Amino acid sequence: MSANGNKPHPGGHVRPASKVDVGNYTPTNILVTGGAGFIASHVVIGLVEKYPQYKVVCLDKMDYCSSLHNLDQVKDKPNFRMVKGNLLSADLMNYVLETEQIDTIIHAAAQTHVDNSFGNSFAFTENNVLGTHVLVEAAKKAGIRRFIHVSTDEVYGSSYSEEPSRKEGDVLEPTNPYAATKAAAENIARSYWRTPPRRRASPPPRTSANPAHSVPQVIPKFVRRLVNGLPVCIHGDGSNSRHFIFVTDVANAFDTIMHKGVDGEVYNIGCDDEFTNLEVAKKLVQAVTPGISDEEVAAQITHVEDRAFNDVRYYIDSSKLQALGWKCQVSFEEGLKRCVDWYKAVDKNWWPIGTDSALAPHPVKPKDASPCEVIKGN
């Protein structure tokens, strides 16, 4: 167990999960916010390719960890449209929902990296809380039929080895500015559910290992540093553990939630593959350079000062989502191999300008991107 962090109050878990109902919903025109980011781009690709009868509109302000390259696979599809724009513009949100005749929203846009949130907390509040409020209000005015708010397992706070997995009804106990803004955004979405139109499902997704993973996340960050000839940098002693799930499994979870989820419910997206950050670092060094000795592996790993607060562990129960028919398909080992192979093969010019800053041990977020334009439409 990591030395930093205090054990939470024992009264955190309050509401046991009830019987799981299965819904039946069919969208027509879907808006995916933050769709040029790593998870949401896979959601977009999955929906565009699997359901040609759906129109999928991607809205993204193209911040430093978004990339249009994430959407190359569907950029010429007739049922795909890309709009560059900022959630903070109520006029833009109202316009997009009306002109595109949106009936379903998957809201994934957010400032996400914990390290950045410690030094840029106001920006996180503005984008994650106010941005969500603007969008939910626009959705209410437009009569959106289904609104799926993407949260994070970090809203539950740190889990400890003797504690049970967190269920959807547990108290939210965020321990960093990023998680606090996501919890606040969840509560805003929840408050709108309690007033008409009542359309909300809020799935907190897990950490993912994937070929087009956002640069600041731990696995892609480690791989890219190694490919660039830099050692892996571990926060603290590396004993903090996380569960890792491949991004296509996450995208499939959103597909399941959209079609089979029940309005007003929360769904955890999780898996059983848990490793400490140090274990992941060693596996990645060995995957990038097969056959090297333990001493050579150790030489590629450095330890840096820990975060101001670093949760010991995140541990959530996804049985409610599994009851809808979803399950993980890609093992950790296979996902790790795909991730390393992708990073080795990709051209260095693939990365947007500014992403190199995310490779620092404690990155600082670059300046925000510019406002709004339609990039591609059919």
C-alpha positions as CSV (number, residue, x, y, z in Angstrom):
1,M,0.0,0.0,0.0
2,S,1.3,3.5,-0.8
3,A,2.4,5.6,2.0
4,N,0.5,8.7,0.9
5,G,-3.2,9.1,1.5
6,N,-5.4,8.5,4.5
7,K,-7.9,5.8,4.9
8,P,-11.5,7.1,4.2
9,H,-14.3,7.2,6.7
10,P,-15.8,3.7,7.0
11,G,-19.3,4.9,6.2
12,G,-18.6,5.5,2.5
13,H,-20.6,2.5,1.1
14,V,-24.3,3.0,1.7
15,R,-26.6,1.7,-1.0
16,P,-26.5,-2.0,-2.1
17,A,-27.2,-2.6,-5.8
18,S,-30.7,-3.6,-6.7
19,K,-32.0,-5.9,-9.5
20,V,-30.7,-4.9,-12.9
21,D,-33.3,-3.9,-15.5
22,V,-32.5,-4.0,-19.2
23,G,-33.6,-1.2,-21.5
24,N,-34.3,-1.1,-25.2
25,Y,-33.3,2.2,-27.0
26,T,-32.6,3.0,-30.6
27,P,-31.0,6.4,-31.5
28,T,-31.0,8.2,-34.8
29,N,-28.6,11.1,-34.6
30,I,-25.8,10.9,-32.0
31,L,-23.6,13.7,-30.7
32,V,-20.3,12.5,-29.1
33,T,-18.5,15.3,-27.3
34,G,-14.7,15.0,-27.0
35,G,-14.9,12.6,-29.9
36,A,-11.4,13.2,-31.1
37,G,-9.9,12.0,-27.8
38,F,-8.7,8.5,-27.2
39,I,-11.7,6.7,-25.7
40,A,-14.4,8.7,-27.4
41,S,-12.8,8.4,-30.9
42,H,-13.1,4.6,-30.5
43,V,-16.8,5.1,-29.5
44,V,-17.3,7.2,-32.6
45,I,-15.6,4.7,-34.9
46,G,-17.5,1.8,-33.5
47,L,-20.9,3.5,-33.9
48,V,-20.1,4.9,-37.4
49,E,-19.0,1.5,-38.7
50,K,-21.4,-0.8,-37.0
51,Y,-24.5,1.3,-37.5
52,P,-24.5,3.0,-40.9
53,Q,-28.2,4.0,-40.3
54,Y,-27.1,6.3,-37.4
55,K,-25.6,9.7,-38.0
56,V,-22.7,10.4,-35.6
57,V,-21.6,14.0,-35.0
58,C,-18.3,14.5,-33.2
59,L,-17.8,17.7,-31.3
60,D,-14.3,18.5,-30.0
61,K,-12.4,21.7,-29.3
62,M,-9.2,20.0,-30.4
63,D,-7.2,20.4,-27.2
64,Y,-3.7,19.2,-26.8
65,C,-4.6,15.5,-26.5
66,S,-7.2,15.4,-29.2
67,S,-6.2,14.4,-32.7
68,L,-8.2,14.2,-36.0
69,H,-5.9,11.3,-36.8
70,N,-7.9,9.3,-34.2
71,L,-10.8,9.6,-36.7
72,D,-9.0,8.8,-39.9
73,Q,-10.8,5.5,-40.1
74,V,-14.2,7.1,-40.5
75,K,-13.5,10.6,-41.8
76,D,-14.9,9.8,-45.3
77,K,-17.9,7.9,-44.1
78,P,-21.3,9.4,-45.1
79,N,-22.8,9.0,-41.6
80,F,-20.0,10.9,-39.9
81,R,-19.6,14.7,-39.3
82,M,-16.9,16.5,-37.4
83,V,-17.4,19.9,-35.7
84,K,-14.7,21.8,-33.9
85,G,-16.2,23.8,-31.1
86,N,-16.3,24.5,-27.4
87,L,-18.9,23.3,-24.9
88,L,-18.8,26.6,-23.1
89,S,-20.6,28.3,-26.0
90,A,-24.3,27.8,-25.3
91,D,-25.2,29.3,-28.7
92,L,-23.1,26.7,-30.4
93,M,-24.5,23.8,-28.4
94,N,-28.1,25.0,-29.1
95,Y,-27.2,25.4,-32.8
96,V,-25.6,21.9,-33.2
97,L,-28.4,20.1,-31.4
98,E,-31.0,21.8,-33.5
99,T,-29.4,21.7,-36.9
100,E,-28.1,18.1,-36.6
101,Q,-31.5,17.0,-35.1
102,I,-29.6,15.3,-32.3
103,D,-31.6,12.9,-30.1
104,T,-28.8,11.2,-28.2
105,I,-25.7,12.6,-26.5
106,I,-22.6,10.7,-25.3
107,H,-20.8,13.4,-23.3
108,A,-17.1,12.5,-23.0
109,A,-15.5,15.9,-23.4
110,A,-13.4,16.9,-20.4
111,Q,-10.1,18.0,-19.1
112,T,-8.8,14.7,-17.8
113,H,-5.2,14.5,-16.5
114,V,-4.9,14.4,-12.8
115,D,-1.4,16.0,-12.8
116,N,-2.6,19.0,-14.8
117,S,-5.6,19.5,-12.4
118,F,-3.3,20.3,-9.4
119,G,-1.9,23.4,-11.2
120,N,-4.9,24.3,-13.4
121,S,-7.9,23.5,-11.2
122,F,-9.9,26.6,-12.4
123,A,-9.6,25.4,-16.0
124,F,-10.9,22.0,-15.0
125,T,-13.9,23.5,-13.2
126,E,-14.7,25.7,-16.2
127,N,-14.5,22.9,-18.8
128,N,-15.8,19.9,-16.8
129,V,-18.4,21.5,-14.6
130,L,-19.6,24.6,-16.5
131,G,-19.2,22.9,-19.8
132,T,-21.4,20.0,-18.7
133,H,-24.0,22.4,-17.3
134,V,-24.1,24.3,-20.6
135,L,-24.5,21.0,-22.5
136,V,-27.2,19.6,-20.2
137,E,-29.2,22.8,-20.4
138,A,-29.0,22.8,-24.2
139,A,-30.0,19.1,-24.1
140,K,-33.1,19.9,-22.0
141,K,-34.2,22.7,-24.4
142,A,-33.7,20.4,-27.4
143,G,-35.7,17.5,-25.9
144,I,-32.8,15.0,-26.1
145,R,-34.1,11.5,-25.7
146,R,-31.0,10.0,-24.0
147,F,-28.0,11.7,-22.4
148,I,-25.0,9.6,-21.4
149,H,-22.6,11.4,-19.1
150,V,-19.1,9.9,-19.0
151,S,-17.6,10.0,-15.6
152,T,-14.5,8.3,-14.0
153,D,-13.8,5.7,-11.4
154,E,-11.8,8.4,-9.6
155,V,-15.0,10.0,-8.3
156,Y,-15.3,7.1,-5.8
157,G,-11.9,8.0,-4.2
158,S,-9.2,5.6,-3.2
159,S,-10.0,1.9,-2.4
160,Y,-7.9,-0.1,0.0
161,S,-7.1,-3.8,0.0
162,E,-9.5,-4.8,2.7
163,E,-12.4,-2.8,1.2
164,P,-15.1,-4.2,-1.2
165,S,-15.3,-3.0,-4.8
166,R,-17.2,0.2,-5.3
167,K,-20.8,-0.1,-6.6
168,E,-22.8,2.5,-8.5
169,G,-24.7,3.6,-5.4
170,D,-21.7,4.3,-3.3
171,V,-20.8,7.8,-1.9
172,L,-18.6,9.9,-4.2
173,E,-15.3,10.7,-2.4
174,P,-13.0,12.4,-4.9
175,T,-9.5,13.2,-3.7
176,N,-8.0,15.4,-6.5
177,P,-9.3,18.5,-8.5
178,Y,-10.0,16.5,-11.6
179,A,-12.1,13.9,-9.8
180,A,-13.9,16.6,-7.9
181,T,-15.0,18.3,-11.1
182,K,-16.2,15.0,-12.6
183,A,-18.2,14.3,-9.4
184,A,-19.7,17.8,-9.7
185,A,-20.5,17.3,-13.3
186,E,-22.2,14.0,-12.4
187,N,-24.3,15.8,-9.8
188,I,-25.4,18.4,-12.3
189,A,-26.5,15.7,-14.8
190,R,-28.2,13.9,-11.9
191,S,-30.1,17.0,-11.0
192,Y,-31.4,17.4,-14.5
193,W,-32.6,13.8,-14.4
194,R,-34.8,14.7,-11.5
195,T,-36.6,17.3,-13.6
196,P,-38.1,16.7,-17.1
197,P,-36.9,15.4,-19.6
198,R,-35.6,12.5,-17.5
199,R,-32.9,11.0,-19.7
200,R,-29.6,10.1,-18.1
201,A,-27.2,7.3,-17.8
202,S,-23.7,7.9,-16.3
203,P,-21.0,5.3,-16.8
204,P,-17.7,5.8,-15.0
205,P,-15.1,4.2,-17.3
206,R,-11.9,2.6,-16.2
207,T,-8.3,3.3,-17.2
208,S,-7.6,1.8,-20.7
209,A,-4.6,0.4,-22.6
210,N,-5.1,0.9,-26.3
211,P,-3.4,1.7,-29.6
212,A,-4.7,5.3,-29.8
213,H,-4.5,6.1,-26.1
214,S,-4.3,9.7,-25.0
215,V,-0.7,10.7,-24.3
216,P,-0.9,11.6,-20.6
217,Q,-2.3,8.2,-19.6
218,V,0.1,5.9,-17.9
219,I,0.6,3.1,-20.5
220,P,0.9,5.3,-23.6
221,K,3.0,7.7,-21.8
222,F,5.4,5.0,-20.7
223,V,5.5,3.4,-24.2
224,R,6.1,6.7,-26.0
225,R,9.0,7.6,-23.6
226,L,10.6,4.2,-24.2
227,V,10.2,4.5,-28.0
228,N,11.8,8.0,-27.8
229,G,14.8,6.6,-25.9
230,L,13.6,8.0,-22.5
231,P,13.3,6.0,-19.3
232,V,9.9,5.4,-17.7
233,C,9.1,7.8,-14.9
234,I,7.3,6.4,-11.9
235,H,5.5,8.6,-9.4
236,G,6.6,7.7,-5.9
237,D,7.4,4.0,-5.2
238,G,5.1,2.7,-7.9
239,S,3.0,0.7,-5.5
240,N,-0.3,2.4,-6.5
241,S,-2.4,-0.1,-8.5
242,R,-4.9,0.4,-11.2
243,H,-7.2,-1.9,-13.3
244,F,-6.5,-1.8,-17.0
245,I,-9.1,-2.4,-19.8
246,F,-8.6,-2.2,-23.5
247,V,-10.2,0.7,-25.3
248,T,-12.4,-1.3,-27.7
249,D,-13.9,-3.0,-24.7
250,V,-14.7,0.4,-23.3
251,A,-16.2,1.5,-26.6
252,N,-18.4,-1.6,-26.7
253,A,-19.5,-0.8,-23.1
254,F,-20.9,2.5,-24.3
255,D,-22.6,0.8,-27.2
256,T,-24.3,-1.5,-24.7
257,I,-25.2,1.3,-22.3
258,M,-26.7,3.4,-25.1
259,H,-28.9,0.6,-26.4
260,K,-29.7,-1.4,-23.2
261,G,-29.1,1.0,-20.4
262,V,-32.0,2.3,-18.3
263,D,-32.7,6.0,-17.9
264,G,-31.4,7.4,-14.6
265,E,-29.0,4.5,-13.9
266,V,-25.2,4.6,-13.4
267,Y,-23.0,1.8,-14.9
268,N,-19.4,1.1,-13.9
269,I,-17.1,-0.1,-16.7
270,G,-14.4,-2.3,-15.1
271,C,-12.3,-5.5,-15.4
272,D,-10.2,-7.8,-13.2
273,D,-6.7,-7.0,-14.6
274,E,-5.0,-5.1,-11.8
275,F,-1.3,-4.2,-11.6
276,T,0.8,-1.7,-9.8
277,N,2.4,1.1,-11.8
278,L,5.8,-0.5,-11.2
279,E,4.6,-3.8,-12.5
280,V,3.2,-2.2,-15.6
281,A,6.5,-0.3,-16.2
282,K,8.5,-3.5,-16.1
283,K,6.1,-5.3,-18.5
284,L,6.3,-2.4,-20.9
285,V,10.1,-2.2,-20.9
286,Q,10.2,-5.9,-21.6
287,A,7.6,-5.6,-24.4
288,V,9.4,-2.7,-26.1
289,T,12.8,-4.5,-25.8
290,P,12.2,-8.2,-25.6
291,G,14.8,-10.4,-24.1
292,I,16.6,-7.8,-22.0
293,S,17.9,-8.7,-18.5
294,D,16.3,-7.7,-15.2
295,E,19.2,-5.2,-14.7
296,E,18.5,-3.6,-18.0
297,V,14.8,-3.4,-17.2
298,A,15.6,-1.6,-13.9
299,A,17.9,0.8,-15.8
300,Q,15.0,2.0,-17.9
301,I,12.8,2.9,-14.9
302,T,13.3,6.0,-12.8
303,H,11.3,7.2,-9.7
304,V,10.2,10.9,-9.4
305,E,8.4,12.8,-6.7
306,D,4.9,11.6,-6.2
307,R,1.8,13.6,-6.9
308,A,0.4,15.9,-4.1
309,F,-2.0,13.1,-3.5
310,N,-2.0,9.8,-5.3
311,D,-4.9,7.4,-4.7
312,V,-3.7,3.9,-3.6
313,R,-6.1,2.0,-5.8
314,Y,-9.3,2.2,-7.8
315,Y,-11.6,-0.9,-7.6
316,I,-15.1,-0.9,-9.0
317,D,-17.8,-3.5,-9.5
318,S,-19.1,-3.8,-13.1
319,S,-21.5,-6.6,-12.6
320,K,-24.4,-4.3,-13.3
321,L,-23.1,-3.6,-16.8
322,Q,-22.3,-7.3,-17.3
323,A,-26.0,-8.0,-16.6
324,L,-26.8,-6.0,-19.7
325,G,-24.7,-8.5,-21.8
326,W,-21.3,-6.7,-21.9
327,K,-18.0,-8.3,-21.0
328,C,-14.3,-7.7,-21.6
329,Q,-12.9,-9.4,-24.8
330,V,-9.3,-8.3,-24.9
331,S,-6.8,-9.6,-22.2
332,F,-4.3,-7.3,-20.6
333,E,-1.4,-9.1,-22.3
334,E,-3.0,-8.9,-25.8
335,G,-3.9,-5.2,-25.2
336,L,-0.4,-4.4,-24.1
337,K,1.0,-6.0,-27.2
338,R,-1.3,-4.1,-29.5
339,C,-0.5,-0.9,-27.7
340,V,3.3,-1.4,-28.0
341,D,3.1,-2.5,-31.7
342,W,1.0,0.6,-32.5
343,Y,3.4,3.0,-30.9
344,K,6.4,1.4,-32.5
345,A,4.8,1.7,-36.0
346,V,3.2,5.1,-35.9
347,D,5.0,8.0,-37.6
348,K,6.3,10.7,-35.2
349,N,4.4,13.4,-37.2
350,W,1.1,11.7,-36.2
351,W,1.2,13.5,-32.9
352,P,-0.4,17.0,-32.6
353,I,1.9,19.9,-31.8
354,G,2.1,20.3,-28.0
355,T,1.8,16.6,-27.0
356,D,5.5,16.2,-26.1
357,S,4.9,18.3,-23.0
358,A,2.6,15.5,-21.7
359,L,5.7,13.1,-21.5
360,A,7.2,15.1,-18.6
361,P,7.1,13.4,-15.2
362,H,4.7,16.1,-14.0
363,P,3.2,17.6,-17.2
364,V,1.8,21.1,-17.4
365,K,-1.2,21.5,-19.7
366,P,-0.5,23.7,-22.9
367,K,-2.6,26.6,-23.8
368,D,-6.2,25.9,-24.9
369,A,-7.1,25.5,-28.5
370,S,-9.0,28.0,-30.6
371,P,-12.8,28.3,-30.7
372,C,-15.1,26.9,-33.4
373,E,-15.4,25.6,-37.0
374,V,-17.0,22.8,-39.0
375,I,-14.1,20.6,-40.1
376,K,-16.0,17.9,-42.0
377,G,-19.6,17.3,-42.9
378,N,-21.9,15.3,-45.1
